[in-house]
């Protein structure tokens, strides 16, 4: 059975043991060049990227103590695992140290950007979920208030008086009617839908197989509930229905614009965000009612 450890503990372990290993290398190289100490510079930056801010200062002190210790001990220990008979080899070694650490800093910067992006997305999704919950709670409160004001005397009986009506059933039917949009809401969601179309046309996020409603909400600074409502108001049953329909329209456009003897169908459907042919065929038939092959044959017969 696999044993898992907290990520932060593993980061601490790597930073501490890695620095100690580097200190051994420094003891061997110190009398030739102090450039080996550059290996320690990424340590506090890694702490800044992966840990809390306080650990950046702690690891700065830690590597400073290592450098001072190496400077004091290298003569007494007299370690010489490596010897440089010619200066050119020392230059090569120092150059390698510098280049390797530049690459390390670039990788850490990349990780830092990815972590920041993930944190922003997670915070946005959390706010989005909170907003969604608040919206649903508000809708429920308003609906309950309006429905609870209905009395049995307000219900018009259109059947024989001997037939009994259940007040709960009538209230349930009226709940769905209360939720209909006002003209102002319709205009608002139409504007939002146009904003969605503009973003998709400009940025082409549909090309990403994993494109999600949360990503779209984050990009256009709104929430998933509003996007879902805007999409449904414009004739789509769900976000997936909308994106798949959009992708299929793009596929049809590319088929019309390209010579299929020169461009493969696989290139076209992958360019539009489909990961494999089976998914593409299934979605195409669901949207268009015919298979891609049948659609292409009809175009060729025209």
C-alpha positions as CSV (number, residue, x, y, z in Angstrom):
1,X,0.0,0.0,0.0
2,X,1.4,3.4,-1.0
3,X,2.1,5.9,1.7
4,X,1.5,9.6,0.9
5,X,3.2,12.6,2.6
6,X,2.1,16.2,2.8
7,X,3.5,18.3,-0.1
8,X,5.0,21.0,2.1
9,X,6.9,18.4,4.1
10,X,8.4,17.0,0.9
11,X,9.4,20.5,-0.2
12,X,11.2,21.1,3.1
13,X,13.0,17.7,2.9
14,X,14.2,18.5,-0.6
15,X,15.4,22.0,0.2
16,X,17.2,20.9,3.4
17,X,18.9,17.7,2.0
18,X,19.6,19.3,-1.4
19,X,21.4,22.2,0.3
20,X,23.5,19.8,2.4
21,X,24.5,17.8,-0.7
22,X,25.5,21.1,-2.4
23,X,27.6,22.0,0.6
24,X,29.7,18.9,0.1
25,X,30.3,19.8,-3.5
26,X,31.2,23.4,-2.4
27,X,33.8,22.0,0.0
28,X,35.5,20.4,-2.9
29,X,35.4,23.4,-5.3
30,X,35.8,26.2,-2.8
31,X,39.6,26.7,-3.2
32,X,39.2,26.9,-7.0
33,X,36.0,29.0,-7.2
34,X,33.2,30.3,-5.0
35,X,30.8,30.0,-7.9
36,X,29.5,26.7,-6.6
37,X,27.6,28.7,-4.0
38,X,25.3,29.8,-6.8
39,X,23.6,26.3,-6.5
40,X,22.1,27.6,-3.2
41,X,20.5,30.7,-4.6
42,X,17.3,28.9,-5.9
43,X,16.6,27.5,-2.4
44,X,15.0,30.6,-0.8
45,X,13.2,31.4,-4.1
46,X,11.8,27.8,-4.1
47,X,10.6,28.4,-0.5
48,X,8.9,31.6,-1.7
49,X,7.1,29.7,-4.5
50,X,6.0,26.6,-2.6
51,X,5.8,27.7,1.0
52,X,4.8,30.5,3.3
53,X,6.6,33.8,3.1
54,X,8.3,33.3,6.5
55,X,10.2,30.3,5.1
56,X,11.9,32.5,2.5
57,X,13.7,34.4,5.2
58,X,14.5,31.2,7.2
59,X,16.1,29.5,4.1
60,X,18.0,32.7,3.4
61,X,19.6,32.4,6.8
62,X,20.0,28.7,6.3
63,X,22.1,29.0,3.1
64,X,24.1,31.9,4.5
65,X,25.1,29.7,7.4
66,X,26.1,26.9,4.9
67,X,28.2,29.3,2.9
68,X,30.0,30.6,6.0
69,X,30.5,27.1,7.3
70,X,32.1,26.0,4.0
71,X,34.3,29.0,4.0
72,X,35.6,28.1,7.5
73,X,35.9,24.4,7.0
74,X,37.2,23.8,3.5
75,X,40.9,24.2,4.4
76,X,40.7,21.9,7.5
77,X,38.7,19.1,5.8
78,X,40.9,19.2,2.7
79,X,38.4,17.4,0.4
80,X,39.7,17.1,-3.1
81,X,37.4,14.8,-5.1
82,X,37.7,17.2,-8.0
83,X,40.9,18.7,-9.3
84,X,41.4,21.2,-12.1
85,X,44.7,20.9,-13.9
86,X,43.8,23.6,-16.4
87,X,41.9,26.9,-16.1
88,X,39.6,26.2,-19.0
89,X,38.0,23.3,-17.2
90,X,37.2,25.7,-14.3
91,X,35.6,28.2,-16.7
92,X,33.5,25.4,-18.2
93,X,32.4,24.3,-14.7
94,X,31.5,27.8,-13.7
95,X,29.6,28.4,-16.9
96,X,27.6,25.2,-16.3
97,X,26.7,26.3,-12.8
98,X,25.4,29.6,-14.0
99,X,23.4,28.2,-16.9
100,X,21.9,25.4,-14.8
101,X,20.8,27.8,-12.2
102,X,19.2,30.2,-14.7
103,X,17.2,27.2,-16.0
104,X,16.2,26.4,-12.4
105,X,15.0,29.9,-11.8
106,X,13.0,29.8,-15.0
107,X,11.3,26.6,-14.0
108,X,10.5,28.1,-10.6
109,X,9.0,31.2,-12.2
110,X,6.9,29.0,-14.4
111,X,5.7,27.0,-11.3
112,X,5.0,30.3,-9.5
113,X,2.8,31.6,-12.4
114,X,0.9,28.3,-12.6
115,X,0.3,28.2,-8.8
116,X,-0.9,31.8,-8.9
117,X,-3.3,31.1,-11.8
118,X,-4.7,28.0,-10.0
119,X,-5.2,30.0,-6.8
120,X,-7.0,32.7,-8.6
121,X,-9.2,30.2,-10.4
122,X,-10.0,28.4,-7.1
123,X,-10.8,31.7,-5.4
124,X,-13.0,32.7,-8.3
125,X,-14.8,29.3,-8.4
126,X,-15.3,29.5,-4.6
127,X,-16.8,33.0,-5.0
128,X,-18.8,31.7,-7.9
129,X,-20.2,28.9,-5.9
130,X,-21.0,31.3,-3.0
131,X,-22.7,33.7,-5.4
132,X,-24.7,30.8,-6.9
133,X,-25.8,29.6,-3.5
134,X,-26.8,33.2,-2.5
135,X,-28.7,33.6,-5.8
136,X,-30.6,30.3,-5.3
137,X,-31.3,31.2,-1.7
138,X,-32.7,34.6,-2.7
139,X,-34.8,33.0,-5.5
140,X,-36.2,30.5,-3.0
141,X,-37.0,33.2,-0.4
142,X,-38.7,35.4,-2.9
143,X,-40.6,32.5,-4.4
144,X,-41.7,31.2,-1.0
145,X,-42.9,34.6,0.0
146,X,-45.0,35.0,-3.1
147,X,-46.4,31.5,-3.0
148,X,-47.2,31.5,0.7
149,X,-49.3,34.6,0.2
150,X,-51.7,32.5,-1.8
151,X,-54.7,31.3,0.1
152,X,-57.3,28.7,-0.8
153,X,-59.7,31.4,-1.5
154,X,-57.5,32.8,-4.2
155,X,-57.6,29.5,-6.2
156,X,-60.2,29.5,-8.9
157,X,-61.9,26.1,-9.2
158,X,-62.7,25.3,-12.8
159,X,-64.0,21.8,-12.1
160,X,-67.0,20.4,-10.2
161,X,-67.1,21.6,-6.6
162,X,-67.0,18.1,-5.4
163,X,-63.5,17.6,-6.8
164,X,-60.9,18.4,-4.2
165,X,-57.7,20.3,-5.0
166,X,-54.5,20.0,-3.2
167,X,-53.2,23.5,-2.2
168,X,-49.5,22.2,-2.2
169,X,-49.9,21.1,-5.9
170,X,-51.2,24.4,-6.9
171,X,-48.4,26.3,-5.1
172,X,-45.9,24.0,-6.8
173,X,-47.2,24.9,-10.2
174,X,-47.2,28.6,-9.4
175,X,-43.6,28.4,-8.2
176,X,-42.4,27.8,-11.7
177,X,-44.4,30.7,-13.0
178,X,-42.9,33.1,-10.5
179,X,-39.4,32.5,-11.9
180,X,-40.2,33.8,-15.4
181,X,-37.9,36.7,-16.4
182,X,-38.8,40.3,-16.8
183,X,-38.0,42.2,-20.1
184,X,-35.1,43.8,-18.3
185,X,-33.7,40.4,-17.3
186,X,-34.1,39.1,-20.9
187,X,-32.1,42.1,-22.2
188,X,-29.4,41.6,-19.6
189,X,-28.9,37.9,-20.5
190,X,-29.0,38.7,-24.2
191,X,-26.1,41.1,-23.7
192,X,-24.3,38.5,-21.6
193,X,-24.8,35.9,-24.4
194,X,-23.3,38.4,-26.9
195,X,-20.3,38.9,-24.6
196,X,-19.9,35.1,-24.5
197,X,-20.0,34.9,-28.3
198,X,-17.5,37.7,-28.7
199,X,-15.1,36.1,-26.2
200,X,-15.3,32.7,-27.9
201,X,-14.8,34.2,-31.4
202,X,-11.8,36.3,-30.3
203,X,-10.0,33.9,-27.9
204,X,-11.1,30.6,-29.4
205,X,-11.3,28.7,-26.1
206,X,-13.4,26.0,-27.7
207,X,-10.2,24.5,-29.2
208,X,-9.4,23.3,-25.7
209,X,-11.0,19.9,-25.1
210,X,-11.3,20.7,-21.4
211,X,-12.9,24.1,-21.8
212,X,-15.4,24.5,-19.0
213,X,-18.1,26.9,-17.8
214,X,-16.0,27.8,-14.8
215,X,-13.1,28.9,-17.1
216,X,-15.5,31.0,-19.2
217,X,-17.0,32.6,-16.1
218,X,-13.5,33.5,-14.9
219,X,-12.5,34.9,-18.2
220,X,-15.5,37.2,-18.7
221,X,-15.9,38.1,-15.0
222,X,-19.3,36.7,-14.2
223,X,-20.6,33.5,-12.7
224,X,-21.7,30.1,-14.0
225,X,-25.3,30.6,-13.0
226,X,-25.7,33.7,-15.2
227,X,-23.9,32.0,-18.1
228,X,-26.1,29.0,-17.9
229,X,-29.2,31.2,-17.8
230,X,-28.0,33.2,-20.8
231,X,-27.3,30.1,-22.8
232,X,-30.6,28.5,-22.0
233,X,-32.4,31.7,-22.9
234,X,-30.9,31.5,-26.4
235,X,-32.1,28.0,-27.2
236,X,-29.4,25.7,-25.8
237,X,-30.2,23.1,-23.1
238,X,-26.8,23.3,-21.4
239,X,-23.2,24.6,-21.7
240,X,-22.1,21.4,-23.3
241,X,-24.9,21.7,-25.9
242,X,-23.8,25.2,-26.7
243,X,-20.1,24.5,-27.0
244,X,-20.6,21.3,-29.0
245,X,-23.0,23.2,-31.4
246,X,-20.5,26.0,-31.8
247,X,-17.7,23.4,-32.5
248,X,-19.8,21.6,-35.1
249,X,-20.6,24.9,-36.9
250,X,-16.8,25.6,-37.0
251,X,-16.2,22.1,-38.4
252,X,-18.8,22.7,-41.1
253,X,-17.2,26.0,-42.0
254,X,-13.7,24.5,-42.2
255,X,-15.0,21.6,-44.4
256,X,-16.5,24.2,-46.7
257,X,-13.4,26.3,-46.9
258,X,-10.8,23.5,-47.3
259,X,-10.1,20.8,-49.9
260,X,-10.5,17.5,-48.0
261,X,-8.0,15.9,-50.4
262,X,-5.3,18.1,-48.9
263,X,-6.6,18.6,-45.4
264,X,-7.6,15.6,-43.2
265,X,-10.9,15.5,-41.4
266,X,-8.9,14.7,-38.2
267,X,-7.1,18.0,-38.5
268,X,-10.4,19.8,-38.8
269,X,-12.2,18.2,-35.8
270,X,-9.1,18.5,-33.6
271,X,-8.8,22.1,-34.5
272,X,-12.3,22.6,-33.3
273,X,-11.8,21.0,-29.9
274,X,-12.7,17.3,-30.4
275,X,-10.2,14.9,-28.9
276,X,-11.1,11.8,-31.0
277,X,-13.1,10.7,-34.0
278,X,-15.6,8.7,-32.0
279,X,-16.6,11.7,-29.9
280,X,-16.7,13.9,-33.0
281,X,-18.9,11.5,-34.9
282,X,-21.3,11.1,-32.0
283,X,-21.7,14.9,-31.4
284,X,-21.9,15.7,-35.1
285,X,-24.8,13.2,-35.6
286,X,-26.5,14.5,-32.4
287,X,-26.4,18.1,-33.6
288,X,-26.9,17.6,-37.4
289,X,-28.9,14.4,-37.5
290,X,-26.5,12.8,-39.9
291,X,-22.9,11.5,-39.8
292,X,-19.9,13.6,-40.9
293,X,-19.5,11.2,-43.9
294,X,-23.1,11.7,-45.0
295,X,-22.7,15.5,-44.6
296,X,-19.6,15.5,-46.8
297,X,-21.2,13.3,-49.4
298,X,-24.2,15.7,-49.6
299,X,-21.8,18.7,-50.1
300,X,-19.9,16.9,-52.8
301,X,-23.2,16.0,-54.7
302,X,-24.3,19.6,-54.8
